Amino acid sequence: MTEQYEIVLPPFSRGFHLITRYIEEGIGSLPDKGLVNIFLHHTSAGLMINENADPSVRKDLGSSFDNIAPERMPYYTHIMEGDDDMPAHIKSALTGVSLNIPVAGGRLKLGTWQGVFLGEFRDRGGSRRLTVTVYS
């Protein structure tokens, strides 16, 4: 059996944001076992699973990603949408826009310290849309 949900996330500031609860609330109950696919419909944001306990991890990820893909590089040719746009596409390519998470006992089978994060790579990215597909 397959079910599919659309979730619209509120606008977030630039950085990494824990969105596990938005996903859990958006899909309601889960099967006893199965798989959840989360797909982000954007090319300047990304998804990842990472530590959800210590907020300094998010800050360090943001600093590291900004170091990997800085703004205003002279070799960028895609510059019409702002200084943060091309670096956002690079960061999105590095994180990806889709995650698969197993389901067990009617819950996402994440590790003890794991959460689902949205990487918002634009200064003003706006709301972001997810399609969540549940396979049982």
CNS distance restraints for C-alpha pairs under 8 A (distance, minus, plus):
assign (resid   1 and name CA) (resid 135 and name CA) 6.03 0.50 0.50
assign (resid   1 and name CA) (resid 136 and name CA) 5.35 0.50 0.50
assign (resid   2 and name CA) (resid 133 and name CA) 6.97 0.50 0.50
assign (resid   2 and name CA) (resid 134 and name CA) 5.63 0.50 0.50
assign (resid   2 and name CA) (resid 135 and name CA) 4.73 0.50 0.50
assign (resid   2 and name CA) (resid 136 and name CA) 6.44 0.50 0.50
assign (resid   3 and name CA) (resid 133 and name CA) 5.78 0.50 0.50
assign (resid   3 and name CA) (resid 134 and name CA) 5.17 0.50 0.50
assign (resid   3 and name CA) (resid 135 and name CA) 6.76 0.50 0.50
assign (resid   4 and name CA) (resid 131 and name CA) 6.96 0.50 0.50
assign (resid   4 and name CA) (resid 132 and name CA) 5.66 0.50 0.50
assign (resid   4 and name CA) (resid 133 and name CA) 4.38 0.50 0.50
assign (resid   4 and name CA) (resid 134 and name CA) 6.19 0.50 0.50
assign (resid   5 and name CA) (resid  26 and name CA) 7.19 0.50 0.50
assign (resid   5 and name CA) (resid  27 and name CA) 6.39 0.50 0.50
assign (resid   5 and name CA) (resid 131 and name CA) 5.71 0.50 0.50
assign (resid   5 and name CA) (resid 132 and name CA) 5.11 0.50 0.50
assign (resid   5 and name CA) (resid 133 and name CA) 6.42 0.50 0.50
assign (resid   6 and name CA) (resid  26 and name CA) 7.77 0.50 0.50
assign (resid   6 and name CA) (resid 129 and name CA) 7.11 0.50 0.50
assign (resid   6 and name CA) (resid 130 and name CA) 5.75 0.50 0.50
assign (resid   6 and name CA) (resid 131 and name CA) 4.69 0.50 0.50
assign (resid   6 and name CA) (resid 132 and name CA) 6.33 0.50 0.50
assign (resid   7 and name CA) (resid  22 and name CA) 7.81 0.50 0.50
assign (resid   7 and name CA) (resid  23 and name CA) 7.34 0.50 0.50
assign (resid   7 and name CA) (resid  26 and name CA) 6.14 0.50 0.50
assign (resid   7 and name CA) (resid 129 and name CA) 5.84 0.50 0.50
assign (resid   7 and name CA) (resid 130 and name CA) 5.09 0.50 0.50
assign (resid   7 and name CA) (resid 131 and name CA) 6.37 0.50 0.50
assign (resid   7 and name CA) (resid 132 and name CA) 7.49 0.50 0.50
assign (resid   8 and name CA) (resid 127 and name CA) 6.58 0.50 0.50
assign (resid   8 and name CA) (resid 128 and name CA) 5.74 0.50 0.50
assign (resid   8 and name CA) (resid 129 and name CA) 4.53 0.50 0.50
assign (resid   8 and name CA) (resid 130 and name CA) 6.29 0.50 0.50
assign (resid   9 and name CA) (resid  22 and name CA) 7.40 0.50 0.50
assign (resid   9 and name CA) (resid 127 and name CA) 5.45 0.50 0.50
assign (resid   9 and name CA) (resid 128 and name CA) 5.12 0.50 0.50
assign (resid   9 and name CA) (resid 129 and name CA) 6.17 0.50 0.50
assign (resid   9 and name CA) (resid 130 and name CA) 7.68 0.50 0.50
assign (resid  10 and name CA) (resid 126 and name CA) 7.29 0.50 0.50
assign (resid  10 and name CA) (resid 127 and name CA) 4.78 0.50 0.50
assign (resid  10 and name CA) (resid 128 and name CA) 6.83 0.50 0.50
assign (resid  11 and name CA) (resid 124 and name CA) 7.78 0.50 0.50
assign (resid  11 and name CA) (resid 125 and name CA) 6.76 0.50 0.50
assign (resid  11 and name CA) (resid 126 and name CA) 4.49 0.50 0.50
assign (resid  11 and name CA) (resid 127 and name CA) 4.22 0.50 0.50
assign (resid  11 and name CA) (resid 128 and name CA) 6.93 0.50 0.50
assign (resid  12 and name CA) (resid  17 and name CA) 7.58 0.50 0.50
assign (resid  12 and name CA) (resid 120 and name CA) 6.80 0.50 0.50
assign (resid  12 and name CA) (resid 124 and name CA) 7.79 0.50 0.50
assign (resid  12 and name CA) (resid 125 and name CA) 7.35 0.50 0.50
assign (resid  12 and name CA) (resid 126 and name CA) 6.99 0.50 0.50
assign (resid  12 and name CA) (resid 127 and name CA) 7.38 0.50 0.50
assign (resid  13 and name CA) (resid 120 and name CA) 6.80 0.50 0.50
assign (resid  13 and name CA) (resid 122 and name CA) 7.81 0.50 0.50
assign (resid  13 and name CA) (resid 123 and name CA) 6.31 0.50 0.50
assign (resid  13 and name CA) (resid 124 and name CA) 6.68 0.50 0.50
assign (resid  13 and name CA) (resid 125 and name CA) 7.71 0.50 0.50
assign (resid  14 and name CA) (resid 119 and name CA) 7.65 0.50 0.50
assign (resid  14 and name CA) (resid 120 and name CA) 4.95 0.50 0.50
assign (resid  14 and name CA) (resid 121 and name CA) 5.44 0.50 0.50
assign (resid  14 and name CA) (resid 122 and name CA) 5.65 0.50 0.50
assign (resid  14 and name CA) (resid 123 and name CA) 5.17 0.50 0.50
assign (resid  14 and name CA) (resid 124 and name CA) 7.28 0.50 0.50
assign (resid  14 and name CA) (resid 125 and name CA) 7.87 0.50 0.50
assign (resid  15 and name CA) (resid  58 and name CA) 7.31 0.50 0.50
assign (resid  15 and name CA) (resid  59 and name CA) 7.52 0.50 0.50
assign (resid  15 and name CA) (resid  62 and name CA) 5.78 0.50 0.50
assign (resid  15 and name CA) (resid 119 and name CA) 5.79 0.50 0.50
assign (resid  15 and name CA) (resid 120 and name CA) 5.24 0.50 0.50
assign (resid  15 and name CA) (resid 121 and name CA) 6.40 0.50 0.50
assign (resid  16 and name CA) (resid  58 and name CA) 5.61 0.50 0.50
assign (resid  16 and name CA) (resid  59 and name CA) 7.73 0.50 0.50
assign (resid  16 and name CA) (resid  61 and name CA) 7.72 0.50 0.50
assign (resid  16 and name CA) (resid  62 and name CA) 6.91 0.50 0.50
assign (resid  16 and name CA) (resid 117 and name CA) 6.15 0.50 0.50
assign (resid  16 and name CA) (resid 118 and name CA) 5.64 0.50 0.50
assign (resid  16 and name CA) (resid 119 and name CA) 4.45 0.50 0.50
assign (resid  16 and name CA) (resid 120 and name CA) 6.13 0.50 0.50
assign (resid  17 and name CA) (resid  58 and name CA) 7.77 0.50 0.50
assign (resid  17 and name CA) (resid 117 and name CA) 5.21 0.50 0.50
assign (resid  17 and name CA) (resid 118 and name CA) 5.19 0.50 0.50
assign (resid  17 and name CA) (resid 119 and name CA) 6.45 0.50 0.50
assign (resid  17 and name CA) (resid 120 and name CA) 7.60 0.50 0.50
assign (resid  18 and name CA) (resid  52 and name CA) 7.13 0.50 0.50
assign (resid  18 and name CA) (resid 115 and name CA) 6.47 0.50 0.50
assign (resid  18 and name CA) (resid 116 and name CA) 5.85 0.50 0.50
assign (resid  18 and name CA) (resid 117 and name CA) 4.47 0.50 0.50
assign (resid  18 and name CA) (resid 118 and name CA) 6.51 0.50 0.50
assign (resid  19 and name CA) (resid  23 and name CA) 6.54 0.50 0.50
assign (resid  19 and name CA) (resid 115 and name CA) 7.58 0.50 0.50
assign (resid  19 and name CA) (resid 116 and name CA) 5.65 0.50 0.50
assign (resid  19 and name CA) (resid 117 and name CA) 5.40 0.50 0.50
assign (resid  19 and name CA) (resid 118 and name CA) 6.43 0.50 0.50
assign (resid  20 and name CA) (resid  24 and name CA) 6.26 0.50 0.50
assign (resid  20 and name CA) (resid 115 and name CA) 5.88 0.50 0.50
assign (resid  20 and name CA) (resid 116 and name CA) 4.97 0.50 0.50
assign (resid  20 and name CA) (resid 117 and name CA) 7.09 0.50 0.50
assign (resid  21 and name CA) (resid  25 and name CA) 5.87 0.50 0.50
assign (resid  22 and name CA) (resid  26 and name CA) 5.88 0.50 0.50
assign (resid  23 and name CA) (resid  27 and name CA) 6.28 0.50 0.50
assign (resid  23 and name CA) (resid 132 and name CA) 7.83 0.50 0.50
assign (resid  24 and name CA) (resid  28 and name CA) 6.01 0.50 0.50
assign (resid  24 and name CA) (resid  29 and name CA) 7.95 0.50 0.50
assign (resid  27 and name CA) (resid 132 and name CA) 7.68 0.50 0.50
assign (resid  29 and name CA) (resid 106 and name CA) 6.88 0.50 0.50
assign (resid  30 and name CA) (resid 103 and name CA) 7.43 0.50 0.50
assign (resid  30 and name CA) (resid 106 and name CA) 4.71 0.50 0.50
assign (resid  30 and name CA) (resid 107 and name CA) 6.25 0.50 0.50
assign (resid  30 and name CA) (resid 134 and name CA) 7.67 0.50 0.50
assign (resid  31 and name CA) (resid 103 and name CA) 7.29 0.50 0.50
assign (resid  31 and name CA) (resid 104 and name CA) 7.77 0.50 0.50
assign (resid  31 and name CA) (resid 105 and name CA) 7.41 0.50 0.50
assign (resid  31 and name CA) (resid 106 and name CA) 4.98 0.50 0.50
assign (resid  31 and name CA) (resid 107 and name CA) 7.90 0.50 0.50
assign (resid  31 and name CA) (resid 136 and name CA) 6.14 0.50 0.50
assign (resid  32 and name CA) (resid 103 and name CA) 6.99 0.50 0.50
assign (resid  32 and name CA) (resid 104 and name CA) 5.57 0.50 0.50
assign (resid  32 and name CA) (resid 105 and name CA) 4.54 0.50 0.50
assign (resid  32 and name CA) (resid 106 and name CA) 4.33 0.50 0.50
assign (resid  32 and name CA) (resid 107 and name CA) 7.62 0.50 0.50
assign (resid  32 and name CA) (resid 136 and name CA) 7.96 0.50 0.50
assign (resid  33 and name CA) (resid 102 and name CA) 7.55 0.50 0.50
assign (resid  33 and name CA) (resid 103 and name CA) 4.94 0.50 0.50
assign (resid  33 and name CA) (resid 104 and name CA) 4.53 0.50 0.50
assign (resid  33 and name CA) (resid 105 and name CA) 6.20 0.50 0.50
assign (resid  33 and name CA) (resid 106 and name CA) 6.47 0.50 0.50
assign (resid  33 and name CA) (resid 136 and name CA) 6.20 0.50 0.50
assign (resid  34 and name CA) (resid 102 and name CA) 5.99 0.50 0.50
assign (resid  34 and name CA) (resid 103 and name CA) 4.85 0.50 0.50
assign (resid  34 and name CA) (resid 104 and name CA) 6.86 0.50 0.50
assign (resid  34 and name CA) (resid 134 and name CA) 7.28 0.50 0.50
assign (resid  34 and name CA) (resid 135 and name CA) 5.42 0.50 0.50
assign (resid  34 and name CA) (resid 136 and name CA) 4.29 0.50 0.50
assign (resid  35 and name CA) (resid 100 and name CA) 6.76 0.50 0.50
assign (resid  35 and name CA) (resid 101 and name CA) 5.77 0.50 0.50
assign (resid  35 and name CA) (resid 102 and name CA) 4.45 0.50 0.50
assign (resid  35 and name CA) (resid 103 and name CA) 5.31 0.50 0.50
assign (resid  35 and name CA) (resid 134 and name CA) 5.94 0.50 0.50
assign (resid  35 and name CA) (resid 135 and name CA) 5.12 0.50 0.50
assign (resid  35 and name CA) (resid 136 and name CA) 6.58 0.50 0.50
assign (resid  36 and name CA) (resid 100 and name CA) 5.58 0.50 0.50
assign (resid  36 and name CA) (resid 101 and name CA) 5.18 0.50 0.50
assign (resid  36 and name CA) (resid 102 and name CA) 6.22 0.50 0.50
assign (resid  36 and name CA) (resid 103 and name CA) 6.89 0.50 0.50
assign (resid  36 and name CA) (resid 108 and name CA) 7.89 0.50 0.50
assign (resid  36 and name CA) (resid 132 and name CA) 6.83 0.50 0.50
assign (resid  36 and name CA) (resid 133 and name CA) 5.67 0.50 0.50
assign (resid  36 and name CA) (resid 134 and name CA) 4.58 0.50 0.50
assign (resid  36 and name CA) (resid 135 and name CA) 6.23 0.50 0.50
assign (resid  37 and name CA) (resid  98 and name CA) 6.94 0.50 0.50
assign (resid  37 and name CA) (resid  99 and name CA) 5.62 0.50 0.50
assign (resid  37 and name CA) (resid 100 and name CA) 4.51 0.50 0.50
assign (resid  37 and name CA) (resid 101 and name CA) 6.53 0.50 0.50
assign (resid  37 and name CA) (resid 132 and name CA) 5.64 0.50 0.50
assign (resid  37 and name CA) (resid 133 and name CA) 5.12 0.50 0.50
assign (resid  37 and name CA) (resid 134 and name CA) 6.54 0.50 0.50
assign (resid  38 and name CA) (resid  98 and name CA) 5.42 0.50 0.50
assign (resid  38 and name CA) (resid  99 and name CA) 5.19 0.50 0.50
assign (resid  38 and name CA) (resid 100 and name CA) 6.50 0.50 0.50
assign (resid  38 and name CA) (resid 130 and name CA) 6.63 0.50 0.50
assign (resid  38 and name CA) (resid 131 and name CA) 5.95 0.50 0.50
assign (resid  38 and name CA) (resid 132 and name CA) 4.56 0.50 0.50
assign (resid  38 and name CA) (resid 133 and name CA) 6.57 0.50 0.50
assign (resid  39 and name CA) (resid  97 and name CA) 5.79 0.50 0.50
assign (resid  39 and name CA) (resid  98 and name CA) 4.43 0.50 0.50
assign (resid  39 and name CA) (resid  99 and name CA) 6.74 0.50 0.50
assign (resid  39 and name CA) (resid 130 and name CA) 5.46 0.50 0.50
assign (resid  39 and name CA) (resid 131 and name CA) 5.19 0.50 0.50
assign (resid  39 and name CA) (resid 132 and name CA) 6.32 0.50 0.50
assign (resid  40 and name CA) (resid  45 and name CA) 7.96 0.50 0.50
assign (resid  40 and name CA) (resid  46 and name CA) 7.10 0.50 0.50
assign (resid  40 and name CA) (resid  47 and name CA) 7.30 0.50 0.50
assign (resid  40 and name CA) (resid  97 and name CA) 5.04 0.50 0.50
assign (resid  40 and name CA) (resid  98 and name CA) 6.26 0.50 0.50
assign (resid  40 and name CA) (resid 128 and name CA) 7.47 0.50 0.50
assign (resid  40 and name CA) (resid 129 and name CA) 6.10 0.50 0.50
assign (resid  40 and name CA) (resid 130 and name CA) 4.65 0.50 0.50
assign (resid  40 and name CA) (resid 131 and name CA) 6.67 0.50 0.50
assign (resid  41 and name CA) (resid  97 and name CA) 7.45 0.50 0.50
assign (resid  41 and name CA) (resid 128 and name CA) 7.32 0.50 0.50
assign (resid  41 and name CA) (resid 129 and name CA) 5.71 0.50 0.50
assign (resid  41 and name CA) (resid 130 and name CA) 6.11 0.50 0.50
assign (resid  41 and name CA) (resid 131 and name CA) 7.70 0.50 0.50
assign (resid  42 and name CA) (resid  46 and name CA) 7.76 0.50 0.50
assign (resid  42 and name CA) (resid  97 and name CA) 7.52 0.50 0.50
assign (resid  42 and name CA) (resid 128 and name CA) 7.21 0.50 0.50
assign (resid  42 and name CA) (resid 129 and name CA) 7.59 0.50 0.50
assign (resid  43 and name CA) (resid  88 and name CA) 7.71 0.50 0.50
assign (resid  43 and name CA) (resid  89 and name CA) 5.79 0.50 0.50
assign (resid  43 and name CA) (resid  92 and name CA) 6.09 0.50 0.50
assign (resid  43 and name CA) (resid  93 and name CA) 7.89 0.50 0.50
assign (resid  43 and name CA) (resid  97 and name CA) 7.81 0.50 0.50
assign (resid  44 and name CA) (resid  85 and name CA) 6.93 0.50 0.50
assign (resid  44 and name CA) (resid  88 and name CA) 4.64 0.50 0.50
assign (resid  44 and name CA) (resid  89 and name CA) 4.79 0.50 0.50
assign (resid  44 and name CA) (resid  90 and name CA) 8.00 0.50 0.50
assign (resid  44 and name CA) (resid  91 and name CA) 7.44 0.50 0.50
assign (resid  44 and name CA) (resid  92 and name CA) 5.59 0.50 0.50
assign (resid  44 and name CA) (resid 120 and name CA) 7.34 0.50 0.50
assign (resid  44 and name CA) (resid 121 and name CA) 5.96 0.50 0.50
assign (resid  44 and name CA) (resid 122 and name CA) 6.70 0.50 0.50
assign (resid  44 and name CA) (resid 125 and name CA) 7.81 0.50 0.50
assign (resid  45 and name CA) (resid  88 and name CA) 6.59 0.50 0.50
assign (resid  45 and name CA) (resid  89 and name CA) 7.45 0.50 0.50
assign (resid  45 and name CA) (resid  91 and name CA) 7.42 0.50 0.50
assign (resid  45 and name CA) (resid  92 and name CA) 5.22 0.50 0.50
assign (resid  45 and name CA) (resid  97 and name CA) 7.55 0.50 0.50
assign (resid  45 and name CA) (resid 118 and name CA) 7.03 0.50 0.50
assign (resid  45 and name CA) (resid 119 and name CA) 5.40 0.50 0.50
assign (resid  45 and name CA) (resid 120 and name CA) 4.85 0.50 0.50
assign (resid  45 and name CA) (resid 121 and name CA) 5.33 0.50 0.50
assign (resid  45 and name CA) (resid 122 and name CA) 7.43 0.50 0.50
assign (resid  46 and name CA) (resid  91 and name CA) 7.36 0.50 0.50
assign (resid  46 and name CA) (resid  92 and name CA) 4.77 0.50 0.50
assign (resid  46 and name CA) (resid  93 and name CA) 7.79 0.50 0.50
assign (resid  46 and name CA) (resid  95 and name CA) 5.47 0.50 0.50
assign (resid  46 and name CA) (resid  96 and name CA) 5.50 0.50 0.50
assign (resid  46 and name CA) (resid  97 and name CA) 5.02 0.50 0.50
assign (resid  46 and name CA) (resid 118 and name CA) 5.76 0.50 0.50
assign (resid  46 and name CA) (resid 119 and name CA) 4.85 0.50 0.50
assign (resid  46 and name CA) (resid 120 and name CA) 6.82 0.50 0.50
assign (resid  46 and name CA) (resid 121 and name CA) 7.84 0.50 0.50
assign (resid  47 and name CA) (resid  95 and name CA) 6.05 0.50 0.50
assign (resid  47 and name CA) (resid  96 and name CA) 6.07 0.50 0.50
assign (resid  47 and name CA) (resid  97 and name CA) 5.35 0.50 0.50
assign (resid  47 and name CA) (resid  98 and name CA) 6.47 0.50 0.50
assign (resid  47 and name CA) (resid  99 and name CA) 7.02 0.50 0.50
assign (resid  47 and name CA) (resid 116 and name CA) 7.18 0.50 0.50
assign (resid  47 and name CA) (resid 117 and name CA) 5.68 0.50 0.50
assign (resid  47 and name CA) (resid 118 and name CA) 4.87 0.50 0.50
assign (resid  47 and name CA) (resid 119 and name CA) 5.95 0.50 0.50
assign (resid  48 and name CA) (resid  95 and name CA) 6.26 0.50 0.50
assign (resid  48 and name CA) (resid  96 and name CA) 7.59 0.50 0.50
assign (resid  48 and name CA) (resid  99 and name CA) 7.22 0.50 0.50
assign (resid  48 and name CA) (resid 116 and name CA) 5.91 0.50 0.50
assign (resid  48 and name CA) (resid 117 and name CA) 5.26 0.50 0.50
assign (resid  48 and name CA) (resid 118 and name CA) 6.72 0.50 0.50
assign (resid  48 and name CA) (resid 119 and name CA) 7.49 0.50 0.50
assign (resid  49 and name CA) (resid 114 and name CA) 6.27 0.50 0.50
assign (resid  49 and name CA) (resid 115 and name CA) 5.54 0.50 0.50
assign (resid  49 and name CA) (resid 116 and name CA) 4.68 0.50 0.50
assign (resid  49 and name CA) (resid 117 and name CA) 5.98 0.50 0.50
assign (resid  50 and name CA) (resid 113 and name CA) 7.73 0.50 0.50
assign (resid  50 and name CA) (resid 114 and name CA) 5.26 0.50 0.50
assign (resid  50 and name CA) (resid 115 and name CA) 5.73 0.50 0.50
assign (resid  50 and name CA) (resid 116 and name CA) 6.75 0.50 0.50
assign (resid  50 and name CA) (resid 117 and name CA) 7.11 0.50 0.50
assign (resid  51 and name CA) (resid  57 and name CA) 7.01 0.50 0.50
assign (resid  51 and name CA) (resid 113 and name CA) 5.22 0.50 0.50
assign (resid  51 and name CA) (resid 114 and name CA) 4.77 0.50 0.50
assign (resid  51 and name CA) (resid 115 and name CA) 6.19 0.50 0.50
assign (resid  52 and name CA) (resid 113 and name CA) 5.53 0.50 0.50
assign (resid  52 and name CA) (resid 114 and name CA) 5.41 0.50 0.50
assign (resid  52 and name CA) (resid 115 and name CA) 5.18 0.50 0.50
assign (resid  53 and name CA) (resid 113 and name CA) 5.97 0.50 0.50
assign (resid  53 and name CA) (resid 114 and name CA) 7.94 0.50 0.50
assign (resid  54 and name CA) (resid  58 and name CA) 7.91 0.50 0.50
assign (resid  55 and name CA) (resid  59 and name CA) 6.76 0.50 0.50
assign (resid  56 and name CA) (resid  60 and name CA) 6.09 0.50 0.50
assign (resid  57 and name CA) (resid  61 and name CA) 6.06 0.50 0.50
assign (resid  58 and name CA) (resid  62 and name CA) 6.18 0.50 0.50
assign (resid  59 and name CA) (resid  63 and name CA) 6.31 0.50 0.50
assign (resid  60 and name CA) (resid  64 and name CA) 6.03 0.50 0.50
assign (resid  61 and name CA) (resid  65 and name CA) 6.03 0.50 0.50
assign (resid  62 and name CA) (resid  66 and name CA) 6.11 0.50 0.50
assign (resid  63 and name CA) (resid  67 and name CA) 6.21 0.50 0.50
assign (resid  64 and name CA) (resid  68 and name CA) 6.25 0.50 0.50
assign (resid  65 and name CA) (resid  69 and name CA) 6.10 0.50 0.50
assign (resid  65 and name CA) (resid  91 and name CA) 6.76 0.50 0.50
assign (resid  66 and name CA) (resid  70 and name CA) 5.15 0.50 0.50
assign (resid  66 and name CA) (resid  71 and name CA) 7.88 0.50 0.50
assign (resid  66 and name CA) (resid  87 and name CA) 7.95 0.50 0.50
assign (resid  69 and name CA) (resid  87 and name CA) 5.11 0.50 0.50
assign (resid  69 and name CA) (resid  88 and name CA) 7.95 0.50 0.50
assign (resid  69 and name CA) (resid  90 and name CA) 6.62 0.50 0.50
assign (resid  69 and name CA) (resid  91 and name CA) 6.89 0.50 0.50
assign (resid  70 and name CA) (resid  87 and name CA) 6.18 0.50 0.50
assign (resid  71 and name CA) (resid  83 and name CA) 5.59 0.50 0.50
assign (resid  71 and name CA) (resid  84 and name CA) 5.92 0.50 0.50
assign (resid  71 and name CA) (resid  86 and name CA) 7.72 0.50 0.50
assign (resid  71 and name CA) (resid  87 and name CA) 6.08 0.50 0.50
assign (resid  72 and name CA) (resid  76 and name CA) 7.35 0.50 0.50
assign (resid  72 and name CA) (resid  83 and name CA) 5.77 0.50 0.50
assign (resid  76 and name CA) (resid  86 and name CA) 7.25 0.50 0.50
assign (resid  78 and name CA) (resid  85 and name CA) 8.00 0.50 0.50
assign (resid  78 and name CA) (resid  86 and name CA) 6.15 0.50 0.50
assign (resid  79 and name CA) (resid  83 and name CA) 6.55 0.50 0.50
assign (resid  79 and name CA) (resid  85 and name CA) 7.26 0.50 0.50
assign (resid  79 and name CA) (resid  86 and name CA) 6.82 0.50 0.50
assign (resid  81 and name CA) (resid  85 and name CA) 5.92 0.50 0.50
assign (resid  82 and name CA) (resid  86 and name CA) 7.99 0.50 0.50
assign (resid  83 and name CA) (resid  87 and name CA) 7.81 0.50 0.50
assign (resid  84 and name CA) (resid  88 and name CA) 6.07 0.50 0.50
assign (resid  84 and name CA) (resid 121 and name CA) 7.44 0.50 0.50
assign (resid  84 and name CA) (resid 122 and name CA) 5.75 0.50 0.50
assign (resid  84 and name CA) (resid 123 and name CA) 6.92 0.50 0.50
assign (resid  85 and name CA) (resid  89 and name CA) 6.47 0.50 0.50
assign (resid  85 and name CA) (resid 121 and name CA) 7.99 0.50 0.50
assign (resid  85 and name CA) (resid 122 and name CA) 6.50 0.50 0.50
assign (resid  86 and name CA) (resid  90 and name CA) 6.44 0.50 0.50
assign (resid  87 and name CA) (resid  91 and name CA) 6.19 0.50 0.50
assign (resid  87 and name CA) (resid 121 and name CA) 7.68 0.50 0.50
assign (resid  88 and name CA) (resid  92 and name CA) 6.06 0.50 0.50
assign (resid  88 and name CA) (resid 121 and name CA) 4.78 0.50 0.50
assign (resid  88 and name CA) (resid 122 and name CA) 6.11 0.50 0.50
assign (resid  89 and name CA) (resid  93 and name CA) 6.19 0.50 0.50
assign (resid  90 and name CA) (resid  94 and name CA) 6.40 0.50 0.50
assign (resid  91 and name CA) (resid  95 and name CA) 6.31 0.50 0.50
assign (resid  91 and name CA) (resid 121 and name CA) 7.06 0.50 0.50
assign (resid  92 and name CA) (resid  96 and name CA) 5.55 0.50 0.50
assign (resid  92 and name CA) (resid  97 and name CA) 6.96 0.50 0.50
assign (resid  92 and name CA) (resid 119 and name CA) 7.90 0.50 0.50
assign (resid  92 and name CA) (resid 121 and name CA) 7.68 0.50 0.50
assign (resid  93 and name CA) (resid  97 and name CA) 7.93 0.50 0.50
assign (resid 101 and name CA) (resid 108 and name CA) 6.53 0.50 0.50
assign (resid 101 and name CA) (resid 109 and name CA) 6.70 0.50 0.50
assign (resid 101 and name CA) (resid 110 and name CA) 7.36 0.50 0.50
assign (resid 102 and name CA) (resid 108 and name CA) 6.18 0.50 0.50
assign (resid 102 and name CA) (resid 109 and name CA) 5.44 0.50 0.50
assign (resid 102 and name CA) (resid 110 and name CA) 7.87 0.50 0.50
assign (resid 103 and name CA) (resid 107 and name CA) 5.49 0.50 0.50
assign (resid 103 and name CA) (resid 108 and name CA) 4.71 0.50 0.50
assign (resid 103 and name CA) (resid 109 and name CA) 5.22 0.50 0.50
assign (resid 104 and name CA) (resid 108 and name CA) 6.57 0.50 0.50
assign (resid 104 and name CA) (resid 109 and name CA) 5.82 0.50 0.50
assign (resid 110 and name CA) (resid 114 and name CA) 5.72 0.50 0.50
assign (resid 110 and name CA) (resid 115 and name CA) 6.99 0.50 0.50
assign (resid 120 and name CA) (resid 125 and name CA) 6.90 0.50 0.50
assign (resid 121 and name CA) (resid 125 and name CA) 7.45 0.50 0.50
